[in-house]
Amino acid sequence: MSAPGASRIALLALVALSLIWGYNWVVMKQVIDYVDPFDFSAIRAAFGALTLFGVLALLRRPMTIEAWREVVLLGLLQTGAFTALIQWALVTAGAGKTAVLVYTMPFWVLPMAWLALGERVRGVQWLGIALAASGLVLVLEPWSLGGSVLGNLLAVLAGAIWAASSVLAKRMRQKHKFDLLALTAWQMLFGAIALCVFAGLHPSRPIEPSPYFFGALVFNAVFATGLAWVLWLYILQHLSAGMAGLSVLGVPLVGVLAGWIELGERPTAAEFAGIALIVGALGLVSLWALIQSSRAARSDG
């Protein structure tokens, strides 16, 4: 396939990925009517890991992995803690609001990467952090006693955990050579094991085996995990890292719109302004990354 044709398909894959991951916030919110949040976290992670290993087999990708201790730690953070926190946050917080708060992750990454990897934060990135921080204050509305304080804080903590795991993964790739899909599958497996142990020890209500529960499980395992990661790998192969980073914009936007339409989660004026600032900051940082990658490509050429 020609490069322009592959790029067009990659852009369509980017749209599909944003729709899948964005709408999944509504799915995860509604499924807890039928299952304990920690039980669902464990089940979806286990089935997601199995799906990824199935994809590895179908694509005939290598399943071997090195640096086991670091991969286990990555799984505990990226799958274990992150999945449990977002599902717990959704018990009381809205789907769209949770998506936006979790997707403040890139702004936690910047100072963490500065401290752990020595990556300097540039002027435009500081502006993005300032805009995101302002938006975060507006979304959290600390001057108001309404809403879910615990759910909001759990969502922010999930974003910080996601950022820490991203920095860890980048540090690991600097030291070792990993197949991205294999690394994702193994870390998800280790995280799923930890979640299963925690869910088994945590008292919970019985699962209600409703059609929605099974549908949510299939959507998470097959679409939001297996298909989504295949799409992501295709995007990374055919688009620049900066362009791929623009997908970050679509996910929380789809989450907010889906929560508004399907769940009636209408943002307040302050929340709407905060969401706009956070999404605008994400766009600014992504655009900066796109410009930098274009400059690097031209200098290499």
N, C-alpha and C positions, 0 to 999 in steps of 0.2 A: 504494500500500500504506500502511496506517495506520502511525503511528509505533511503537505497541507491537508490531505485527507485524514491522516492519523491525528493531526492536531484538532480538526473539527470533531472527530469522534471523541477525543480526549475532553474537549469542552462540553460535549453532551454528557460524558461520564461525570464531569464536574457538577453539572446541574443535577443529574440523577443522585449523586452522592449527597449533595446538600439536601435534597428532598427526603432521602431515606433517613439520614442522621437527624435532620431537623424534625421530621414527623415522629421519629421514635421517642421524642420527649413526651408527646401526648400519649403514645402507647404505654410508656413506662409509668406515666402518671395514672392512667386508668386501670392498669392491670393490678395495682395494689388493692383494688376492691375485692379481688379474688384470691390473693396470696400475700403472705407476710413479705415485706420488702427485702429482708435478708435471705429468705428462702428463694425468692425470685432472682436475686443477685447471684446466688450460688448456682441455681439451675441454668440461667441464661449464660453464665460464664462457662460452665461445663459443656453445654451444648455448643457454645460458640467455639471453644477450643477443639471439640471434635469436628466441627464443620471446617475449621481452618486446616486441620490435619488431613481431612478429606480433600480439600482444595490442593494442598501440597502434593498428595498422591496423584490427583488427576492431572496436575500440571507437571508432574515428575520433577518437582523441585527438591533439593537436598533437605533432609530432615535433621541432619546432624547439627550440633550447636556446641560452642565452647564457652568458657568463662561461666560455668554453671552457677557459682555463688552470686555473681552479678545478675544473671538472668532470673534467679529465684527472687532476689531483692526487687528487681524491676517488676516481676509479677505481683509481688506483695503490694507494691505501690500502685502500678498502672492499672492492674485488674482488680486486686483485692480491695485496697482502701478506696480507690476512686469509684469503683462500681457500687460499693456499699454506701458511700457517702451520698452519691447522687440519688440513689434509690430511697435512702432515708430522708433526704431533703424533700423529695417529692411527696412525702406523706402529708406535709402541711403546706409546702410552698407550691405556687403555680408552675405549670410546665414551662411556659414561655419565660417567666422571670428566672427560673432555675437555669434554663439554657443560657441566658445572657450572663448570669453571674458566673457560671462554670467557664464560659468562653472568655472570661478575663484572663484565662491561662497565659496567653502570649505576653501579657504585661508582668506577670510573675516570673516568666522565663528570663526576661531581659536582665533584672538585677541578679538573679540566681546564676545565669551564665557568666555575668561579669565577675562574680565572686569565685565560682567553681572552675570556669574555663578561661578566664581572662579576656572575655569578649567585651570590648568597650561599647557602652551605650552612646549612640550618636545623637546629634541635636534633634532630628526629626523624631527619633524614638523617645526622647525625653518628653517631647510635646505629646506624643501618643500616650505615654504613661500619665501625664497630667490630665489629659482629656478623659482617659479611662477612669482615673481616680475620681474625677469630678462626677462622671456618670455613675460610678459605683455608689457614691454618697447619695445621689438622687434616687437610685433604685432601692437602696436599703432604707432610706428615709429614717435616719436615727432619731429625728425629732418627733416622730410619730410612734405611738404605742400599738398601732394597728398592724395587721399582717403577721407573718410567721418569722419571728426573729431567729429562732433556732434553725428553721429551714433555710433561711437566707444565709446564715453563717456557715451552715454545712455545705451549701453550694459554693460559697467563696473558698472554703477549705478544700473542697474537691478540686477547684481550679488550681489552687496552690500545689496540691499533691500531684496533679497532672503535670504541672510545670516542673516539679522536682524530678518526676520520672522521665520527662523529656530531656532534661539536662543529663540525667544518669545515662539514658540511652545514647545520647550524643557522645558522652565521654567513653562509653563502651565501644562505640563504632570507631573512635579514634585509636583505640588500643587493639581491637580485634576486627576481623572481617566476618560480617554476618549477612545471611540472606534475610531481607526484611520480613518476608512472610513467615519463614521458619522461626525467627526471633519472636514475632508476634504470637505465633501459635504456642511456643513453649512458655513464654511469660504468662499467657492467658491460662494455660494449663496449671501452672504453679499458683497463680492467683485464684483459680477456681477451686483448687484443693483447699487453700486457706479459707475461702468463703464457705465451702461445704462443712469444714470443721466448725467454723464459727456459727453457721446456721444450725448445725446439729446441737450445739451447746446452748443456743439462744432459744428460750421458750417462744413458741409461735402458735398461731391458730392453724387449723387444718386447711389445706389447699382446697378451694372450691373448683372442681374440674369443669369449668365452663368453657364454651367455645371461644370466648374472648381470651381466656388464659392460654389455651393452646395456640390460638392465632398469634398472640403476643410473643409466645415462646418461639414459634416458627419465624416470625418477622425478625426477632432479635438474632436468632442463630443463623438463619439462612441469608436474610437480606442485610441487616445492619452489621453483621460480622463477615460471613463468607463472601457474598457478592460485593459488599462495600470495600473490603480490602483488595479484592481483585480490581475493582474500579480505581482505587487509590494507587495501586502499583502501575496500572496503565497510565494514569494521569502523570505520575512522577516520571515515567519513561518518555512521554511525548510532550510534556509541557515543562517550562522552567519552574524552578522551585518557588520563585516569586509569584508566578501565575497560579501554581498549585495552592499557595498559601491563601489566595483569594477565596478558596472554598470555605475558609474559616468564617467569612462574612455571611455566607448563605445559611449555615446551619442554625445559628440563633435567630435569624430573621424568620426562617420557616417555622421554628419552634414557637416564636411569639405569635405569628399569624395563625398557625394551627391551633394554638391554645386559645386565641381570641375567637376564632370561628367555631371550633368544635366544643370547647369547654366554657366559653363565655368569660374568659379571663381578660377583661378590658383593663389595660394599664391606666393608672392615674396620670395626671398631667406631669407630676414629678418623675414618675417611673418612665413615662414615654420620653421625656427629655433626657433622662439618664441612659435609656436604651439607645437613643439616637447618638449620644456622645460616645458610648462604648463602641457601637458599630462604626461610627465615624473614625474613631481611633484605630480600630482594627483595619479599616480601609486604608488609613494613612500609613500605618506600619507595613501592610501588605504591599501597597504601592511603592513604598521606599525599597522594600526587598526586591520587587520586580525591576525597578530602575537599576539597583545595584547589580543584580544578576545580568541585566542587559549590558551594562558597562563592562562587567567582567568578561562576558562572551565576546564583545567587540575587541577588548584588549588581547584576549587569547587568539582571536582571529587575525 
